[in-house]
Structure formats: structure tokens, C-alpha cells
């Protein structure tokens, strides 16, 4: 007997939204089809909740898994949340200051910290980062950081102000080659990334996949009944674990290789095409 899809979760940038930061008409139609079939529809993103509905073109979403699983909510209430331990957060801040690293701190209602990284969270900058070639060298990264040190705020973060607020996720300017160093320095953290120049930092045990598991359990939905869509490195875990892991055609090749199915790009009706392929939408000849 074929497996039935009971829930579907989407990454946002490069997946649910096209290159212009909008949801395609075909994507809206696909989500409407899922709603009519009683399929649970959610997003699983590294972004926070600030203005998320507007960013999503007010799509009919049931569940929001934000900050890589650290804050989960519906339109009615908060379903799960986990913030940084204050001592761990203080260590991260100290590390950033000692190493002159730009950092961003995600709270429930705002992003605090580096102006450079707040600027980088804008949709058009995210699109530019995704266009950087895979061979983007560490030397170019260092020149990029050096250039912006002269024009951005210094990394002397207000410890007391930050430690007063619940912080769900930190974002650090860091090249891909530094991951092992960060893991050694902070074994109690989980590191993931959606681009080549910043790393998302959350408490260990958190991830988009862990957020999905927390949501589907009360509905008695199994992972093999879940479809997920993604286009980046922080989507690999859920792409591999879900029963229906779909990589977008615009995803890097290493991400596509980890998915069960590769659909068209986010600019080419990729979500709709996958819904047709898996039978959620029945197209008439």
C-alpha cells in the first residue's frame, strides 16, 4: 500500500518563495489543494517570526517552525519554545568580542546585534549570497569582513541588555571551513547554515527536523507520512528523514543528492510539480 502524505513542511527562502520573494500562483494553488485534502501545512525555517506572515504573502499556513525548531507556534498559540541558557549565551557573546565576529541575536519580536547581519537577512541579500559560486574562497570572505569592519558597528555587544531577553538563535559571520572549530569551542550547540557566509547557532538537540517531530507526534503522524521541501544545507536533515524529501531544482547539487526527489526550481512551479508527481494534485489530461 502506498504511503499517504498527511503533513507537508516548507523551507521559505529559495523554496516557498521565488527569486522575487513572492509565492508563485501555482504554489498558492498547491497549498490550497493540500488544505482541501486535510493535509497539515507548515513552514520550517531558520528565520524568526518577525513579520513572517507578510513575508509569506499571507499563505494559509497551519504551523510555523521558526529559528530552526526553537520557536514553534500556530495562529492560535505558542506550541514549543527553547531559548539559550544565559551562561552559554554570555560565552558566545564573549567569543564574538574576542574574535571580532559579527553576530545577530534572534528574540521573539526583533533581531539584535550586528547591523551588517541584520542587513544580510533581507530577502534580496539572501538571494545574492545564494548566487556565490561554490569555490568562493576564504580569502575573499576575509576581505569582505575586513571591508565591513570599517563601516559597521563594533562587536561590543550590550551583555546586560541581551541577557535580559530570551534569545532563540544566534547568527555568526563565519566561513564554512570554521565549523569544526566552533563545534570544539561550543559542544553544547548545534550549528547549521542556509548560506556560505553565516552560521546559525542554536542549543544542541534543536533543528528543523526536531521541530517537525514535536508537531506531528500529537497528530499521530509518522515521519514516513511527512513531505518536506528545501533548498539548502540546513534542510538536509529533514530531507533525509522524511518519507517524502523534495529538493528544489535551485538547490546545490550536494543538497539534491540527499533528497528522494528533485523537483523544478522555485521560479518554475517546483512545489506544484512535486504535488502533481506525488498525487496530491490530480491533473486532467
N, C-alpha and C positions, 0 to 999 in steps of 0.2 A: 504493500500500500504506500502511495506517495505521501511524503511528509506535507503537513498543512502549515502554511505560514500564518501565525497568529499575532506577530508583532514585527514592526519594522522600525529601525533607528537610522537616522541620517547624520553624518558629519555635515557641517554647514558650508564653510568656505571651500570652493572648488568641488563641491558635491551637490548640496541642495540649491546653492545659488550659482548663477552663471558668472562669466567674466566681468559683467557689469554690476555684479552684486544684487541681482534680481532673480526671482524664481521664474523659470520658464512657464508658459501657459500649459505645456504638456506635463510639467512637474505638478502643477496645481491640480490638473485633471487626474493624475496618478494618485495623489493623496486623497482626493475626493473618492476615488474608486476604492481605496483601502478603507476609508471611513464607512462607506456603504456596506462593506463586507464584514464590518465589526473588528477589523484589524487594529490593534493598538499602535498608534503612530507617535514616535518621539524623535528628539534630536539628542545626539551625544557629541558634545563639543568641548574644546579647551577654552572657549570663551566664557565670560561671566554673564550674568543675567541683565546687565545694564542695557536698556533699550533693545533687548533681544527680539521682542515681538515686532518692532518696527523693522529691524534688520532682516527678519524673516518674511517680510511682506504680509504679515498677519495671516500666515498659513494656519490651517486648523490642526494644531499640534496638541496632543494629549499630555505628553510628558517631556520635561526639559532636564536633561542630564548635563550639567554645566561644570566648568572648571575640572574637566577630566574625571567626573564622578564624585567630586567633593561636595557639590550642592545640587540636589535633585528636588524638583517641585512640579506641581501641576498648576492648572489655572486656579485651583481652589486653595491649595495649602503646600507647605514645605513637607516633603516626604523623607528627606535624609540630608544631613549636613555634617561635615567634619572639617574642623579648622586646625591650623598649625598650633602645636604646643608652643607656649611663649618662649621657653628656653631655646628650642630649636629655631624659632624664628629669629631670636636675637643672634644666634650663631650665624645664620645665613646673612643677616644684615652686617655683622662684623666681617664676615668673609668678603662681602661685596665691597666694603670700605677699604679693607686691606689690599685687595686686588684691583681696586679702582674699576669695579664692574658695575655697569648699568643694570638696575633691577626694577621690576614692576611688582606691585603687591595687590592682589585681587581681593576686594571685600564684597559684601553683598550689593552695595549700591554705587561703588565707584572704583576706579583704578588709581592707586597712589604710587609715588616714586618717580622714576626717570621720565622726563619729558620725551626723550628720544624713543623709549619703548612705548609710551602712550601714543606717540605719533605713529609708530610702526604697527599698531593694532588696527589702524584704519584700513578699510577694505582695499583701497587702491594700492597701498603699500604692500599688503599681503599678496596681491596679485603680482607685483613687481618681484618680490622675493621668490615666488614660485617659478619665475622665469629664469632665475640664475642657473647657469649650467652646473652639472654635477661636479665638474672639475674646478669649481670656484675655489681658488687656493686660500690657504690660511694666511698667506702674506697679504692678500687683498683684504681679507677680513680685518687684519691688524691695522692696515692703513685706514680702513673705514672707521674703526673705533677711534684711532688717533685723531682723525679729522673732526669727529663729532665731540671729542673731549673739549675742544676749544669753544664750542658753541652751546653745549648743553649744561644743565645744572650739575654741580659736582656731586659725587656719590657720598655725601654726608647726610644719611637719612635720619629723620627725627625718630629715634628709638622709642621714646615715650609715647608719641602720637601713634606710631604703628602698632605698638604692643597693646594699646588700649582697644584696638579694633580686631574683630575676628577676621583672620586672613585665610582664605581657602586655597590660594595658589600663588606662587611666585614665578616670575618670568625673568630669566637672566640672559644677557647678551653673551653668547658662548658658541664657538665653532664646534662642529660635530666631533672633531678629534679629541675634545676635552672631556668626553663623557666618563671615561674610566677614572679620571682624577676626581671628578665630582662625586662619583659613586663611592670612592675610597674615603673622601672627606665627610660625606653625609650618608652613611649606610642606612639611616632611618628614613630616607627619602626615596621617592620614585621619580625618575626622570623620563620625560618623553618630549617629542618635538613635532611641530607641524611645518617647520621650515628649516633652512640651513644655518641661520644665524642666531636663533634664540632657542632656549630650552625651557620647558615648563617643569616646575618643581612642585610636587605635592607630597603629603605624608605617605610613607610606604603602605602598600595594600590598596591604594586608590588607583583607579583607571576608568576609562570609558566602559570596559568590559565589566568591572566590578559594579559599576553603576547600573548597567543593564541587568545583571543578575539580581540586584536588590529590587528592581522594579518588577521583573517577570515572576519572581517567586510567589507573591501573594495571588497572582492570577493563575497559578499552576501551569505556567507556560515553560516548556523546556527550551534549552538553548538551540536544539536542533529544529525548533519551530520558529526561530527568530531570523529575520533578514536584516543585514546591516549594509550600509553604503559608506565608502570612504575613499580618500584620495591621497592620504599622506602617512608618514611613519607612525604617528600616534594612533592610527586606525588599524594597524597590522594585527594587534592582539585580538580585537573583536572580529576582524575579517576571518581570522583563522579559527576562532572558537564557535562562531555562529553556524547554524545549519545552512544558511544561505549568505555567504560572504561575497559582496559585489564591489569590485574596484572600478572606479571611473576610468574612462579612456584617457583622461588627462593626468592620471596618477603616475608617479615614477615607476619604471619597469620593476624595480625590486619590490614595490608595493603590489603591483599587479600580479606578480608571481605568487604571492601569498594568499590570493583570493581564489574562491571556487569559480568565479565567473567575472569576466571583464566586459563591461557594457560600453556604450559610446560616451563621449565626453560630456561635461556639464554644460557645454554650449550646443550639444547635438541631441537633446532629448534622451540622455542616457538613463535617467530614472524611469521614464515612461517605457523605454525599450526593454529594460530589465523586468518591469512589471508584466509586460506582454510575454517575455520569454518564460517567466515562471508562472504564468497563468492567472495572475491577479486581475489583469485586464484581458478580456476576450475581444480580439479584433475580428470584425467581419471581413471576409474576402471581398 
